[in-house]
Amino acid sequence: MDKWAFNLIAEMKKRFGFMKGNLTILTIRQVLGMFFRKMVLSYASLFVIAVGGDYSQIGIINSIRPLAGLIMFPIAGYLTDRTSRVKIITIADVFSGVTMLIYVFAPSWQWIAAGALIQGFMVFSFPPVSAIMADSIEPQNRGVGVAMMNTISTLVSLLSPVIAATVLGIYGEEFGMRILYGFLGLQALVSAVLVHYKLKETTIPEPMGDMPSMLSIIKNTYSGVPALLKQISTSVKAVSIVVLLAFLSNGVSSPFWVVYVKEIIGLTNVEWGSILLYESILRMLLTMPAGVLSDRIGRSKTLMISIGFSLISIPMLIFANSFTSVLLIRFGAAVAGAMFIPSSSALISDYTPRNMRGKVMAAVGRGTAMIGAAGGGTGGPGLGYLFVIPVMMSSLVGGVLYAMNPVYPWYFVAGTTILQLLCVILFIRDPEVAEN
């Protein structure tokens, strides 16, 4: 028995020994962020309604958030490959924490919209985080590495929706959400301190010389898009389209999950929080095996399986009429999501040379997107500036579709998922040799 335990520990060290240094710091940062962000995003749409907004205005607010990415992603991509990535992430976390005060004291939905616009500028941390993460994981461990980070984050945030529902039950949806936004702001400030003192650079910053103006950077970035697209492989383009379609699905449907299950199906905040808890447990249990599966059988096959589960589960919400049926649908989303992120993010990293990751990931993101996101989020770290306008439009469309008929957003999800599946089948292949 002792020998068996010793061999097991040795095997675990061999398999997961790479999870150290920068990956530990980024994991802690992700854990803190997900714990408090999941509290807020699970019920964010209810806050808009509580301060006087309606369905269309929920769509407007979610469409405004990515707008700043049109400006910030090109600048972040330029700086990520030329200056301190750690400083960029630290600055973004500090500003993110401070801007949460807008939500805490928001008297109306217009203030929430203003907060969403300002918060959108914090996306300049996404490319450097993506680049450091990709640089810090060896190619053969990328699938399981991303899976490990997501598993730990999910484990810690399991009770977030239930805790948030309890807060809302005690303090009401309006004041309760203000409390949750306050905690989210404090978390961002703590993360900034952690990153500043513990995260290490993975490249040597180039001498900046005379830095061009922001306008020049933006102009050069967008004028260079055709040349950049020529440098990107067909598989990266195809993965980017698959991820974009996931963002579009989330933009249309994500803010309305909690609204639909409360108003149409009749569930309570606590029941919805419980469903998200059970879903998170299943996703957590599956994420590590999914990462291993991605490294063993191939990224593209795992991605195809993920999208298949998404297609047969998420659009079925239109037929749901009980706690159990919604739970089963979210279980399908958990299976799909557990497999999607490790495989899609690994494919982007595998195909993108180290010295281009800042530029490429600023344009098309890190290759990650939530499947069946249920918290009002449309983009996140996986978003790139080429996706900003489509994602904004999808959020606007989502509000209009839901106001027309609450089932229409899930028809849209079904259509985009079919397109994802076709894209994987026709264009995505694993690389013969992955980039370091």
C-alpha positions in Angstrom: 0.0 0.0 0.0 2.8 2.4 0.9 4.6 1.6 -2.4 1.4 2.2 -4.3 0.9 5.6 -2.6 4.5 6.5 -3.2 4.2 5.6 -6.9 0.9 7.6 -7.1 2.5 10.7 -5.6 5.5 10.3 -7.9 3.2 10.1 -10.9 1.3 13.1 -9.9 4.5 15.1 -9.5 5.6 14.0 -12.9 2.3 14.8 -14.5 1.5 18.1 -12.8 4.9 19.3 -11.7 4.8 22.1 -14.4 2.1 23.9 -12.4 4.4 26.2 -10.5 5.9 29.7 -10.7 3.8 31.9 -13.0 1.1 29.3 -13.4 0.6 29.3 -9.7 0.2 33.1 -9.6 -2.1 33.2 -12.6 -4.2 30.4 -11.1 -4.5 32.3 -7.8 -5.5 35.4 -9.7 -8.0 33.4 -11.8 -9.4 31.7 -8.6 -10.0 35.1 -6.9 -11.5 36.6 -10.0 -13.9 33.7 -10.7 -15.1 33.4 -7.1 -16.4 37.0 -6.9 -17.1 37.5 -10.6 -19.4 34.5 -10.6 -21.4 35.9 -7.7 -22.0 39.1 -9.7 -22.5 37.8 -13.2 -25.0 35.1 -12.2 -27.5 37.9 -11.3 -26.2 41.0 -13.0 -29.3 41.3 -15.2 -31.5 41.4 -12.2 -29.6 44.5 -11.0 -30.4 46.3 -14.2 -34.1 45.6 -13.8 -33.9 46.5 -10.1 -32.7 50.1 -10.9 -35.3 50.7 -13.6 -33.9 49.0 -16.7 -35.7 46.6 -19.1 -34.8 43.7 -21.5 -33.6 46.0 -24.3 -31.4 48.0 -21.9 -29.8 44.8 -20.6 -28.8 44.2 -24.2 -27.5 47.7 -24.6 -25.4 47.5 -21.4 -23.8 44.2 -22.5 -23.1 45.6 -26.0 -21.4 48.7 -24.6 -18.9 46.7 -22.6 -16.7 45.4 -25.5 -16.6 48.8 -27.2 -13.4 50.0 -25.6 -11.7 46.8 -26.9 -11.6 48.5 -30.4 -9.1 50.9 -28.9 -7.4 48.9 -26.1 -6.7 45.6 -27.8 -4.4 47.0 -30.5 -2.6 49.1 -27.9 -2.3 46.1 -25.5 -1.1 43.8 -28.4 1.6 46.4 -29.3 2.8 46.8 -25.7 2.6 43.0 -24.8 5.3 42.2 -27.3 7.5 45.2 -26.4 7.2 46.1 -22.7 6.5 44.7 -19.2 3.5 42.4 -19.3 3.4 42.3 -15.5 3.0 46.1 -15.3 0.2 46.0 -17.8 -1.7 43.4 -15.8 -1.1 45.2 -12.5 -2.4 48.5 -13.9 -5.4 46.9 -15.4 -6.3 45.2 -12.1 -6.0 48.4 -10.1 -8.2 50.4 -12.5 -10.7 47.5 -12.6 -11.0 47.6 -8.8 -11.6 51.3 -8.7 -14.2 51.4 -11.4 -16.4 48.9 -9.5 -17.4 51.9 -7.4 -19.6 53.1 -10.3 -21.7 49.9 -9.9 -21.7 50.1 -6.1 -23.3 53.6 -6.2 -25.2 53.4 -9.5 -28.6 55.1 -9.1 -29.9 54.0 -12.5 -29.3 51.7 -15.5 -27.5 54.5 -17.3 -24.8 54.5 -14.6 -24.4 50.7 -15.0 -24.0 51.3 -18.7 -21.3 53.9 -18.0 -19.6 51.5 -15.7 -19.7 48.8 -18.4 -18.1 51.2 -20.9 -15.3 52.2 -18.5 -14.8 48.6 -17.3 -14.4 47.6 -21.0 -11.1 49.5 -21.1 -9.6 47.0 -18.7 -9.3 44.4 -21.5 -5.8 45.6 -22.1 -4.7 43.0 -19.5 -6.0 40.1 -21.6 -3.2 39.8 -24.3 -0.4 39.9 -21.7 -2.1 37.4 -19.4 -2.7 35.1 -22.4 0.9 35.5 -23.6 2.5 34.8 -20.2 0.2 31.8 -19.7 1.1 30.3 -23.1 4.8 31.0 -22.6 4.7 29.3 -19.2 3.2 25.9 -20.3 5.1 23.4 -22.4 3.3 22.3 -25.6 2.6 18.8 -24.4 1.0 20.1 -21.2 -1.2 22.9 -22.6 -4.5 21.1 -22.6 -4.1 19.7 -19.1 -2.5 22.9 -17.8 -5.5 25.1 -18.8 -7.8 22.4 -17.5 -6.0 22.3 -14.2 -6.3 26.1 -13.8 -10.0 26.0 -14.7 -10.6 23.0 -12.3 -9.1 24.8 -9.4 -11.0 28.0 -10.2 -14.3 26.1 -10.5 -13.7 24.3 -7.2 -13.2 27.5 -5.3 -16.2 29.2 -6.9 -18.7 26.3 -6.5 -20.8 28.1 -3.9 -20.5 31.6 -5.5 -24.0 31.6 -7.0 -25.6 30.2 -3.9 -23.8 32.7 -1.6 -24.9 35.5 -4.0 -28.5 34.2 -3.9 -28.4 34.3 -0.1 -27.0 37.8 -0.1 -29.8 38.9 -2.4 -32.4 37.1 -0.3 -31.2 39.0 2.8 -30.5 42.5 1.4 -32.7 42.5 -1.7 -31.7 42.4 -5.4 -30.6 46.1 -5.5 -28.6 46.6 -2.3 -27.4 43.0 -2.4 -25.9 43.5 -5.9 -24.1 46.7 -4.7 -22.5 44.6 -1.9 -21.3 42.0 -4.4 -19.9 44.6 -6.8 -18.0 46.0 -3.8 -16.4 42.7 -3.0 -15.5 42.2 -6.7 -13.7 45.6 -6.7 -11.7 44.6 -3.6 -10.7 41.3 -5.3 -9.2 43.2 -8.2 -7.0 45.3 -6.0 -5.8 42.2 -4.1 -5.0 40.6 -7.5 -3.0 43.7 -8.5 -0.8 43.4 -5.5 -0.2 39.7 -6.1 0.7 40.2 -9.7 3.0 43.1 -9.0 5.1 41.3 -6.5 5.0 37.7 -7.6 4.4 37.3 -11.4 7.6 37.1 -13.5 8.2 38.2 -17.0 8.6 35.5 -19.7 10.3 37.7 -22.3 12.8 40.5 -22.1 11.0 43.7 -22.9 12.4 45.4 -26.1 13.8 48.9 -25.9 10.8 51.1 -26.6 12.7 54.0 -28.2 10.3 56.7 -29.3 6.9 55.2 -28.7 4.4 56.1 -31.4 1.2 57.8 -30.4 -1.8 55.7 -29.5 -3.5 56.9 -32.7 -0.6 55.6 -34.7 -0.6 52.3 -32.9 -4.3 51.9 -33.6 -4.0 53.0 -37.2 -1.0 50.6 -37.8 -2.8 47.7 -36.1 -5.9 47.9 -38.2 -4.1 48.6 -41.4 -1.9 45.6 -40.7 -4.9 43.2 -40.2 -4.7 41.9 -43.8 -1.0 41.0 -43.4 -1.6 39.5 -40.0 -4.4 37.3 -41.3 -2.0 36.0 -44.1 0.5 35.0 -41.4 -2.1 33.2 -39.3 -2.7 29.5 -40.3 -6.0 28.2 -41.6 -6.6 26.2 -38.4 -6.1 29.3 -36.2 -8.5 31.2 -38.3 -11.0 28.4 -38.1 -10.6 28.1 -34.3 -11.1 31.9 -34.0 -14.3 31.6 -36.0 -15.5 28.8 -33.7 -14.7 30.9 -30.6 -16.4 34.0 -32.2 -19.6 32.0 -32.8 -19.5 31.0 -29.1 -19.2 34.7 -28.2 -22.1 35.6 -30.4 -24.2 32.8 -28.8 -23.3 34.2 -25.4 -24.0 37.8 -26.4 -27.5 36.9 -27.5 -28.4 34.5 -24.7 -26.1 34.9 -21.7 -27.8 37.9 -19.9 -31.2 36.2 -20.2 -30.7 32.8 -18.6 -31.5 34.1 -15.1 -34.4 36.2 -16.5 -35.9 33.3 -18.5 -35.7 30.7 -15.7 -37.3 33.1 -13.2 -40.0 34.7 -15.4 -40.8 31.9 -17.9 -40.1 28.7 -16.0 -40.7 30.1 -12.5 -37.6 29.2 -10.6 -36.3 31.2 -7.6 -32.9 32.8 -7.2 -31.9 30.0 -4.8 -33.0 27.3 -7.2 -31.0 29.0 -10.0 -28.0 29.3 -7.8 -28.3 25.6 -6.8 -28.4 24.6 -10.5 -25.3 26.6 -11.2 -23.7 25.0 -8.1 -24.4 21.4 -9.4 -23.3 22.4 -12.9 -20.0 23.8 -11.5 -19.3 20.5 -9.6 -19.8 18.5 -12.8 -17.7 20.9 -14.9 -15.0 20.7 -12.2 -15.0 16.9 -12.2 -14.8 16.8 -16.0 -12.3 19.6 -16.7 -9.1 17.7 -15.8 -10.1 14.5 -17.7 -11.1 16.8 -20.6 -7.6 18.4 -20.6 -6.0 15.0 -20.6 -8.3 13.9 -23.4 -7.3 16.9 -25.4 -3.6 16.1 -25.0 -4.2 12.4 -25.8 -6.7 12.1 -28.6 -6.1 15.5 -30.1 -7.5 19.0 -29.7 -9.7 19.0 -32.8 -11.5 15.7 -31.8 -12.1 17.0 -28.3 -13.4 20.3 -29.7 -15.8 18.4 -32.0 -17.2 16.4 -29.1 -17.7 19.5 -27.0 -19.7 21.3 -29.7 -21.8 18.1 -30.2 -22.8 18.2 -26.5 -23.5 21.9 -26.8 -25.9 21.4 -29.7 -28.0 18.7 -28.0 -28.3 20.5 -24.7 -28.4 24.4 -24.6 -31.1 25.0 -27.3 -33.4 22.6 -25.4 -34.1 25.3 -22.8 -37.1 26.3 -24.9 -38.7 22.9 -23.9 -37.7 23.1 -20.2 -40.5 23.5 -17.6 -39.0 22.4 -14.3 -35.9 22.6 -12.0 -34.9 19.1 -13.2 -35.1 19.9 -16.9 -33.1 23.1 -16.5 -30.5 21.2 -14.5 -30.1 18.6 -17.2 -29.6 21.3 -19.8 -26.9 23.0 -17.7 -25.2 19.6 -17.2 -24.9 19.4 -21.0 -23.4 22.8 -21.0 -20.9 21.7 -18.3 -19.7 18.8 -20.4 -19.3 21.0 -23.5 -17.6 23.7 -21.6 -15.2 21.4 -19.8 -13.9 20.1 -23.2 -14.0 23.3 -25.2 -11.6 25.6 -23.4 -8.6 23.2 -23.0 -8.8 22.1 -26.7 -9.5 25.5 -28.3 -6.9 27.4 -26.2 -4.3 24.7 -26.8 -4.8 24.9 -30.6 -4.3 28.7 -30.6 -1.0 28.3 -28.6 0.1 25.3 -30.6 -0.1 27.2 -33.9 1.1 30.7 -32.8 4.9 31.4 -32.5 6.0 32.9 -29.2 7.1 36.2 -30.6 3.7 36.8 -32.2 1.4 35.8 -29.4 0.8 39.3 -28.1 -0.2 40.5 -31.6 -2.3 37.4 -32.5 -4.0 37.1 -29.2 -4.9 40.8 -29.2 -6.6 40.3 -32.6 -8.4 37.0 -32.0 -8.0 36.3 -28.3 -6.5 33.3 -26.5 -9.0 30.8 -28.1 -11.3 30.5 -25.1 -15.0 31.1 -24.6 -17.5 29.9 -22.1 -20.1 27.5 -23.5 -23.6 28.4 -22.4 -22.4 31.3 -20.3 -25.2 32.1 -17.9 -23.9 35.3 -16.3 -24.3 38.2 -18.7 -20.7 37.9 -20.0 -20.0 38.1 -23.7 -16.2 38.1 -24.1 -13.6 37.9 -21.3 -10.0 37.0 -21.8 -10.7 35.1 -25.0 -11.9 38.2 -26.8 -9.8 40.0 -29.5 -10.4 43.3 -31.2 -11.5 41.7 -34.4 -14.4 40.3 -32.5 -15.6 43.4 -30.7 -18.1 44.8 -33.2 -19.8 41.4 -33.9 -20.1 40.7 -30.1 -21.5 44.2 -29.5 -24.1 43.6 -32.2 -25.0 40.2 -30.8 -25.7 41.8 -27.4 -28.0 44.4 -29.0 -29.7 41.6 -31.0 -30.2 39.5 -27.9 -32.1 42.2 -26.1 -34.4 42.7 -29.1 -34.9 39.0 -29.7 -35.8 38.4 -26.0 -38.3 41.3 -26.0 -39.9 39.9 -29.2 -40.1 36.3 -27.9 -38.1 34.8 -25.0 -37.3 31.6 -27.0 -35.7 33.4 -29.9 -32.2 33.7 -28.3 -32.0 30.0 -28.1 -33.0 29.5 -31.7 -30.0 31.7 -32.5 -27.7 29.5 -30.3 -28.8 26.4 -32.2 -27.9 28.0 -35.5 -24.4 29.2 -34.4 -23.6 25.8 -32.8 -24.3 24.0 -36.1 -22.0 26.5 -37.9 -19.3 25.7 -35.2 -19.6 22.0 -35.8 -19.2 22.4 -39.6 -16.2 24.6 -39.1 -14.4 22.1 -37.0 -15.2 19.2 -39.3 -14.0 21.1 -42.5 -11.1 23.2 -41.4 -9.5 22.4 -38.0 -6.6 19.9 -37.7 -4.0 19.4 -35.0 -0.5 20.6 -35.9 2.2 18.1 -36.6 4.6 20.1 -34.5 3.4 22.5 -31.8 5.0 25.9 -31.2 6.9 26.3 -27.9 
